[in-house]
Amino acid sequence: MLRSPKPISMRTSHIEFVKLNVDNDWRDLYQWILALSWSRFAALISGAYIAINLIFALLYTLGGDCIAGMRPGSFLEAFFFSIQTLATVGYGHMYPRTTYAHVVSAIEIISGMFWLAVMTGLIFVRFSRPTARIVFSKSLVIAPFNGQPTLMLRVANLRSHSMVETEFRIMFMRDEPLKEDGEMFRHFYSLKLHFDRLIVFPAALTLRHSIDETSPLYGETAESLEAGRALFVASVVGIETVIPAAVQCQYDYSWHDVRFDERFVEVYTDHGDGRLTVDYARLHDTEPVRRGSAADPLEKLQTG
């Protein structure tokens, strides 16, 4: 492994991590290629294919009159002959006539076999790799639920079939002073949810965390979340049933994505015949919660 002199940038939605002095591994190239978008992947394959043929075309051109039916020194004809050889098409109009040309053609044919195998594998993996089509609400809300201040976020399955054995997690992060010297230190908390596992996840649901005295969010306000540079990360892990394989999806929120005194609007409509309508256009919509008296649980949360 070689140590990369160039910093490596990795970004989440809110934070960019710049990695220094990272040991490189050639297998990272495979992961990098799989992570490319389809347009960049196509551009990479096309560029590599043209580059290979340009190299071999140059070799054929340098060989002089080594290819029968090709004008000596014609780079364009050598390029198209290279394409035919790399693909093992062999039209027969042009063919090697010297030992030098036979050796170069043999190397190119072997290279073409490896090229085809690698490209077929990469394309197959990209097509067959299962992905989770999960959407998270754009905001977190904190409002009373069953008489208790509750953190809530909405998550929905966009597939036309259910996910199974699905697990849900929310992690809360903030800066807190250390007892030794008061220096700020990043702390991580796994929030306890009302439920964190479902056998079947067909459509949309709301994840909830009760904010009581044992919760790390107890007493938090919008101002304290900002001061602690609070972040939340939600994760969904489940099994796709069409291609049985585990898939994972996550989404992170910063302190300014938290809305106090709001709740998500209803997205389900019950038609009374065992049929439910789910309006995905309203997944992110929220509405204000009417505040009650001073004994309102949400006021207790904000005043500590």
C-alpha positions as CSV (number, residue, x, y, z in Angstrom):
1,M,0.0,0.0,0.0
2,L,1.2,3.5,-0.8
3,R,0.5,6.6,1.3
4,S,-1.4,9.2,-0.7
5,P,0.2,12.7,-0.6
6,K,-3.2,14.2,-1.7
7,P,-5.9,14.8,0.9
8,I,-9.1,12.7,0.4
9,S,-12.4,14.6,0.8
10,M,-15.5,12.8,2.0
11,R,-18.7,14.7,2.6
12,T,-21.9,14.0,4.5
13,S,-24.8,16.4,4.0
14,H,-23.5,18.8,6.6
15,I,-19.8,18.0,7.3
16,E,-16.8,17.5,5.0
17,F,-14.1,15.2,6.3
18,V,-10.6,15.8,4.8
19,K,-8.4,12.7,5.3
20,L,-4.6,13.2,5.4
21,N,-1.9,10.6,5.1
22,V,-4.3,7.8,4.1
23,D,-2.8,4.5,3.0
24,N,-4.0,3.7,-0.5
25,D,-5.1,0.2,-1.5
26,W,-5.6,-0.8,-5.2
27,R,-8.9,-2.4,-4.2
28,D,-10.2,1.1,-3.3
29,L,-10.2,1.7,-7.1
30,Y,-12.9,-1.0,-7.5
31,Q,-15.1,0.7,-4.8
32,W,-14.5,4.1,-6.4
33,I,-15.7,2.9,-9.8
34,L,-18.8,1.2,-8.3
35,A,-19.7,4.5,-6.6
36,L,-19.5,6.6,-9.8
37,S,-22.7,7.8,-11.3
38,W,-23.8,6.1,-14.5
39,S,-22.8,9.0,-16.7
40,R,-19.3,9.2,-15.1
41,F,-19.0,5.4,-15.3
42,A,-19.8,5.5,-19.1
43,A,-17.3,8.3,-19.6
44,L,-14.6,6.4,-17.7
45,I,-15.2,3.2,-19.8
46,S,-15.3,5.1,-23.1
47,G,-12.1,7.0,-22.2
48,A,-10.2,3.9,-21.2
49,Y,-11.4,2.0,-24.3
50,I,-10.2,4.8,-26.6
51,A,-6.9,5.2,-24.7
52,I,-6.2,1.4,-25.1
53,N,-6.8,1.5,-28.8
54,L,-4.7,4.7,-29.2
55,I,-1.8,2.9,-27.5
56,F,-2.0,-0.1,-29.7
57,A,-2.6,1.9,-32.8
58,L,0.7,3.8,-32.1
59,L,2.5,0.4,-31.7
60,Y,1.2,-0.8,-35.1
61,T,2.1,2.5,-36.7
62,L,5.7,2.3,-35.4
63,G,6.0,-1.2,-36.9
64,G,5.9,0.2,-40.4
65,D,4.5,-2.2,-43.1
66,C,3.6,-4.8,-40.5
67,I,-0.1,-5.1,-41.2
68,A,-1.3,-6.4,-44.5
69,G,-3.9,-4.2,-46.2
70,M,-3.0,-1.2,-44.1
71,R,-1.1,1.8,-45.6
72,P,2.3,2.1,-43.7
73,G,2.2,5.0,-41.3
74,S,-1.6,5.4,-41.4
75,F,-2.5,6.0,-37.8
76,L,-6.3,6.1,-38.5
77,E,-6.2,2.7,-40.2
78,A,-4.1,1.3,-37.4
79,F,-6.6,2.6,-34.9
80,F,-9.5,0.8,-36.5
81,F,-7.4,-2.3,-36.9
82,S,-6.8,-2.1,-33.1
83,I,-10.5,-1.9,-32.4
84,Q,-11.1,-5.0,-34.5
85,T,-8.3,-6.9,-32.8
86,L,-9.3,-5.8,-29.3
87,A,-12.8,-7.1,-29.9
88,T,-11.4,-10.2,-31.6
89,V,-13.7,-9.5,-34.6
90,G,-11.0,-10.0,-37.3
91,Y,-12.7,-9.0,-40.6
92,G,-9.8,-10.4,-42.6
93,H,-9.1,-7.3,-44.7
94,M,-6.2,-6.4,-42.5
95,Y,-4.1,-8.9,-40.7
96,P,-0.6,-9.2,-39.1
97,R,2.2,-10.0,-41.6
98,T,5.3,-9.7,-39.4
99,T,6.4,-11.3,-36.2
100,Y,6.3,-7.9,-34.5
101,A,2.7,-7.4,-35.5
102,H,1.7,-10.9,-34.4
103,V,3.2,-10.3,-31.0
104,V,1.5,-6.9,-30.6
105,S,-1.8,-8.4,-31.8
106,A,-1.5,-11.3,-29.3
107,I,-0.9,-8.9,-26.4
108,E,-3.9,-6.9,-27.5
109,I,-6.2,-9.9,-27.8
110,I,-5.3,-11.0,-24.3
111,S,-5.8,-7.4,-23.1
112,G,-9.2,-7.4,-24.8
113,M,-10.3,-10.6,-23.0
114,F,-9.3,-9.1,-19.6
115,W,-11.0,-5.9,-20.6
116,L,-14.3,-7.6,-21.5
117,A,-14.3,-9.7,-18.3
118,V,-13.7,-6.7,-16.1
119,M,-16.3,-4.5,-17.8
120,T,-18.9,-7.3,-17.8
121,G,-18.3,-7.8,-14.1
122,L,-18.5,-4.1,-13.2
123,I,-21.7,-3.6,-15.2
124,F,-23.3,-6.7,-13.7
125,V,-22.5,-5.6,-10.2
126,R,-23.8,-2.1,-10.8
127,F,-27.1,-3.5,-12.3
128,S,-27.6,-6.2,-9.7
129,R,-26.6,-4.3,-6.6
130,P,-29.7,-3.7,-4.5
131,T,-30.4,-0.2,-3.2
132,A,-32.8,1.0,-0.6
133,R,-35.3,3.6,-2.0
134,I,-35.9,5.2,1.4
135,V,-36.9,8.8,1.9
136,F,-36.5,10.6,5.2
137,S,-38.4,13.7,6.3
138,K,-36.5,16.9,5.7
139,S,-36.9,18.0,9.3
140,L,-37.2,16.6,12.8
141,V,-40.1,17.8,15.0
142,I,-40.5,18.0,18.7
143,A,-44.0,18.0,20.1
144,P,-46.2,16.4,22.7
145,F,-47.2,12.8,22.0
146,N,-49.3,10.9,24.4
147,G,-48.6,13.6,27.0
148,Q,-44.8,13.4,26.6
149,P,-42.4,15.7,24.7
150,T,-41.3,13.5,21.8
151,L,-38.7,13.8,19.0
152,M,-40.2,12.5,15.7
153,L,-39.0,12.0,12.2
154,R,-40.8,10.3,9.3
155,V,-39.3,7.6,7.0
156,A,-41.0,6.0,3.9
157,N,-40.3,3.1,1.7
158,L,-40.6,4.1,-2.0
159,R,-40.4,0.6,-3.4
160,S,-43.6,-1.1,-4.8
161,H,-42.8,-4.0,-2.4
162,S,-42.2,-4.3,1.3
163,M,-38.8,-4.5,3.0
164,V,-38.5,-7.1,5.8
165,E,-36.6,-7.4,9.1
166,T,-36.1,-3.6,9.1
167,E,-34.1,-1.9,11.9
168,F,-34.3,1.8,12.7
169,R,-31.8,3.9,14.6
170,I,-31.3,7.6,15.5
171,M,-28.0,8.9,16.9
172,F,-27.7,12.2,18.6
173,M,-24.3,14.1,18.7
174,R,-23.4,17.3,20.4
175,D,-20.4,19.2,22.0
176,E,-20.2,19.0,25.8
177,P,-17.5,20.3,28.2
178,L,-15.3,17.8,29.9
179,K,-15.2,17.7,33.7
180,E,-11.4,17.8,33.8
181,D,-10.7,21.1,32.0
182,G,-14.0,22.3,30.5
183,E,-12.8,21.7,27.0
184,M,-15.6,20.9,24.5
185,F,-15.7,17.3,23.5
186,R,-18.0,15.5,21.0
187,H,-20.5,13.1,22.6
188,F,-22.6,10.5,20.9
189,Y,-25.9,9.1,22.1
190,S,-28.1,6.4,20.7
191,L,-31.7,7.5,21.2
192,K,-34.2,5.0,22.5
193,L,-37.1,4.7,20.1
194,H,-40.7,3.5,20.7
195,F,-39.9,0.7,18.3
196,D,-36.6,0.0,16.5
197,R,-37.5,-3.1,14.4
198,L,-40.3,-4.1,12.1
199,I,-40.9,-7.5,10.5
200,V,-42.5,-5.7,7.5
201,F,-41.9,-2.2,6.3
202,P,-44.4,-1.5,3.5
203,A,-45.0,2.3,3.3
204,A,-44.4,5.2,5.7
205,L,-44.1,5.5,9.4
206,T,-42.9,7.9,12.1
207,L,-40.0,7.2,14.4
208,R,-40.4,8.6,17.9
209,H,-38.2,9.1,20.9
210,S,-39.7,10.2,24.2
211,I,-37.9,13.1,25.9
212,D,-38.0,12.3,29.6
213,E,-35.4,12.8,32.4
214,T,-33.3,9.9,31.1
215,S,-33.1,11.3,27.5
216,P,-30.0,13.2,26.4
217,L,-32.4,15.7,24.8
218,Y,-34.1,16.6,28.1
219,G,-34.1,20.3,28.7
220,E,-32.8,21.1,25.2
221,T,-33.9,24.2,23.3
222,A,-33.2,25.5,19.8
223,E,-30.5,27.8,21.3
224,S,-28.8,25.0,23.2
225,L,-28.8,22.7,20.2
226,E,-27.2,25.4,18.2
227,A,-24.6,26.0,20.9
228,G,-23.7,22.3,21.1
229,R,-23.5,22.0,17.2
230,A,-26.1,19.2,17.5
231,L,-26.4,16.6,14.7
232,F,-28.8,13.7,14.3
233,V,-28.2,10.7,12.1
234,A,-31.1,8.4,11.2
235,S,-30.4,4.9,9.8
236,V,-32.6,2.2,8.2
237,V,-31.3,-1.3,7.6
238,G,-33.5,-3.9,6.0
239,I,-33.7,-6.8,3.5
240,E,-34.9,-6.3,0.0
241,T,-37.3,-9.2,-0.9
242,V,-36.9,-9.1,-4.7
243,I,-33.2,-9.7,-4.5
244,P,-32.8,-11.0,-1.0
245,A,-29.9,-8.8,0.3
246,A,-29.4,-6.3,3.1
247,V,-29.6,-2.7,2.2
248,Q,-28.8,0.4,4.3
249,C,-29.8,4.1,4.0
250,Q,-29.1,7.0,6.3
251,Y,-29.8,10.7,6.6
252,D,-28.4,13.3,8.9
253,Y,-29.9,16.5,10.3
254,S,-28.3,19.5,12.0
255,W,-29.7,21.6,14.8
256,H,-31.5,24.0,12.4
257,D,-33.5,21.1,11.0
258,V,-35.3,20.6,14.3
259,R,-38.7,22.3,14.6
260,F,-40.2,22.8,18.0
261,D,-44.0,23.0,18.5
262,E,-44.7,21.2,15.2
263,R,-45.9,17.8,14.1
264,F,-46.2,15.9,10.9
265,V,-49.4,16.0,9.0
266,E,-51.4,12.8,8.4
267,V,-50.5,11.0,5.3
268,Y,-52.8,7.9,5.7
269,T,-56.5,7.8,4.6
270,D,-58.5,4.8,5.8
271,H,-61.2,3.8,3.3
272,G,-62.7,1.3,5.7
273,D,-62.4,-1.7,3.5
274,G,-58.8,-2.7,4.5
275,R,-57.4,-0.3,2.0
276,L,-55.1,2.6,3.0
277,T,-54.1,5.5,0.8
278,V,-50.6,7.0,1.6
279,D,-50.0,10.5,0.2
280,Y,-46.2,10.6,-0.3
281,A,-46.5,14.3,-1.4
282,R,-47.1,15.2,2.3
283,L,-44.2,13.2,3.8
284,H,-42.3,16.4,4.7
285,D,-45.3,18.6,5.7
286,T,-45.7,19.7,9.2
287,E,-48.3,21.8,11.1
288,P,-48.1,23.9,14.3
289,V,-49.1,22.3,17.6
290,R,-51.5,24.4,19.8
291,R,-49.7,25.2,23.0
292,G,-51.6,24.6,26.2
293,S,-51.0,25.9,29.7
294,A,-47.7,26.4,31.5
295,A,-47.9,22.7,32.5
296,D,-47.6,21.8,28.8
297,P,-44.9,19.0,28.6
298,L,-43.2,20.9,25.8
299,E,-42.7,24.0,27.9
300,K,-41.2,21.8,30.6
301,L,-38.8,20.5,28.0
302,Q,-37.7,24.0,26.8
303,T,-37.4,25.4,30.3
304,G,-35.6,22.4,31.7
